[in-house]
Amino acid sequence: MAPNRLVRDGVQTLVEEQDRFRVAGAVENIAAAAVGIRSGRTDVVLVDTAYHAGITRLLQGRDTASKLKVVALVTGDCPPVKRLREYFAAGLDGIVSSADDITVGLVAVRSGLAPDGWISPTIGAEILRDPPPAPEPPERLLEAITPSEYAVLKLVADGHTDREIAGRLQRSERVVKYHVSNLLSKLHARNRAHVVKLAVRTGLLAIPCPSDQG
């Protein structure tokens, strides 16, 4: 799905050259894509990142039991890293770039070769070149941690594994791992134990931390 017909036609031609794929349709808006998805004949949906809100709606409206894969397509400038993180936190299965061989990413996602999400080499390089943000002062961390991350943090502090957390919160393990990774990054922690210790020190968690005592 892309707003530009030339892009849609070009992507369709590339994908149809792969024996593993049969293109169900190339559409220009979310409503048309939704009709195709409801037909039950769609395995992978490729959505241009120009449809920022559309990608979010597709991910949020996807049935948790559905095997449908949603892949974002970058045809112009790379979206902000924060936006890409939001996509993956919502369950995006991959992101490909028109600067790469799109079908490589699609094959990886569809065949299960990228269970934690596929990222285009070009996009990955841009993310790595993006300068890291300055460390947040402790008083800002309370605002930086999202409700979903906080729910994961509390269960991490209780000693639960990612699988156990996923079951309790009814989310996928991949989403839980993503939230844990965000917590490690935001708190500048080395590992799960360290993130709990720092969460207590900054006031995110009001629980005793034995390793901090005398």
N, C-alpha and C positions, 0 to 999 in steps of 0.2 A: 504494500500500500504506500503510495507516494503521491504528492500533489502534482508533480510534474510528469506529464505523459511520456516525455522522452526518457525520463528515468525509469518509469514503470515498464516501458517497452524494452529498454535495454536490459534491465534486471531479469525480466521474464525470459528473454532470449538466452541469457547466461544460464539461468536455472534449468531451462528446458534442455540444454545440452547435456545435463547430467542424467544418466539412466536411473538414478535413485529417486528422482523427483518428477512429479507430474503437477503442473501449475493448475490449480483449481480456478484461479481468476486473478486479475490485476485491477484493483479498484482505487478510487481517489479520495474516499472518505471513510470515516469510522463506521457510519451507519451501514454502508455496503459491506464492509468487512464483517460486521456483526452478523449479517444475514448469512454469509458464507460459513462463519464459524458455527452458527446454530445448526447448519446442515449436517454437522458431524463428519464431514468428509475432509476436514482440514487438519493436518498434523503440525504444520509450522506456519506462523504468521510473521511476515517481514514488514515492519512498520518504519517509515522514514521518521527520523528524529525531529523533523519539522512539525510532526504531530505530537508535541510534548504532552498535552493534556490527553490526547487519544491513547498514547502508550500507557499512561497511568490508569485510565479507565479500563483498558483491556486487561491489565494486570490485576486490578482490584476486583473486576467482575468475573475473573476466571474461576471456574469451579475447582476447589482444592483437589477433587478426584480426577480432574481432567488431565489427559496426556498432552493437551495442546501446548506447543512451545511458542513463545513470543520472542522474536529477535528484532533488535533495533538496527536500523540502517542509517549510517552517517554519510550524507552526500555532499555536505559542505564543511563549514567549520565544525570542529569537535565541540560538543556541548560542554558546559562547565563540569568539572570533576564532581562537584557536589550533586549535580543533576544525575550524572551517571550512577553515583552511589545510591541515589533515591530509587532509580530504576531497579538496580540489583536487589536493594532491600525489599522492594515490592514483588520480587520474584522473576525478574527478567532472566531469560535463559541464555542470552548472548547479545553481543553487539558487533556488527561488521561494518566495514568501511568500503566505499566505492573505490578507494585507492588500493584496495587489496583484491584478492580473488574471493568474492563473496561466497561462492559455493563451498569453499573449504570450511568456513565457519558454520554454514548451514548443515553440512554433512556431519560435522563434529557434534552439533547440538542434537540433530535428529537421531543419530546413531548412539547417543549416550556417551560419547567419548569425552565430553566436557560436562560432567555432572555438576561442577561448581560454577558453571557459566563460561562461555567463550568470549574472549576479548580480542578484537582485531589487533594484529601486531602494530599497525599504524597508530591506532587509538592508544594502545598500551604504551607506546613510545612517547606520545604526547602527554599522557598522565605522568610518566616518570620525569619528563622535563618540567612539569608544572612545579614551581617552587613550593615546598611544604609551608603551611601556615605557621605563624609565630605561636609559641606555646601560650595557651590560654591561662590567665591567672586563676587561682582556685575558686574565687567568688563567681567566675563566669561559667564554671563547669556545670553548675546546677541548671543553667539555662541551655547549655549545649547538649546535655543528655536528653534524648527523646523518651517519651513514655514507654515505647517498646524496648528501647535499650535498658531502661531502668528496670523493667520487669525481668529481663534476662539477667541483669546484674544481681538482683536479689536472689535468683535461683542459682547463679554461679556461686554466690557467697554461701549458699546452703549446701554446696558440694555436689550439685547435680551435673550430670554429663550433658553434652549437647543434645543427645537423643532424648534424654529424659525431659530436658527443657522444651524441646520441640513438641513432645507429647502433651506436656502441661499447658503450653500456650497455643497448641493446635496450629503450629507453623512448621515449615520444613526445616530439616537440619541445616540446609544451606543458608536459610534466612537467619537462623540462630547463630551460625558461625560468622555471618556477616556482621551481626550486632556485636558479637564478642570482639571481632576485629576492630570495629568502630570504637568500642570501649577502650581497648588497648591503645588505640591511636590517640583518642581524646584525653586519656589520663596519662599518656606517655609511660605505659606500663610494659614490663618485660614478659609477663605471663599472667595466667589467670589468678594465681595467688597474689601477685603484686598488684593487680588491678583492684582486688578486694581491699588490700591494705591501703592503697591510695584513696579508694572510695570512702573508707572510714575517716582517713585523715582530712579529706576535703569536706566531710559532712554529708556526702551522698548517702552513706549508710550509717545508721546509728546502732552498730553492733560491736561487741568487744572484739578486739584483735589480739590474741595471745602473743603473737610474735612481736608486738609493739611494746610489751610489758618488760620492765627491768631486765 
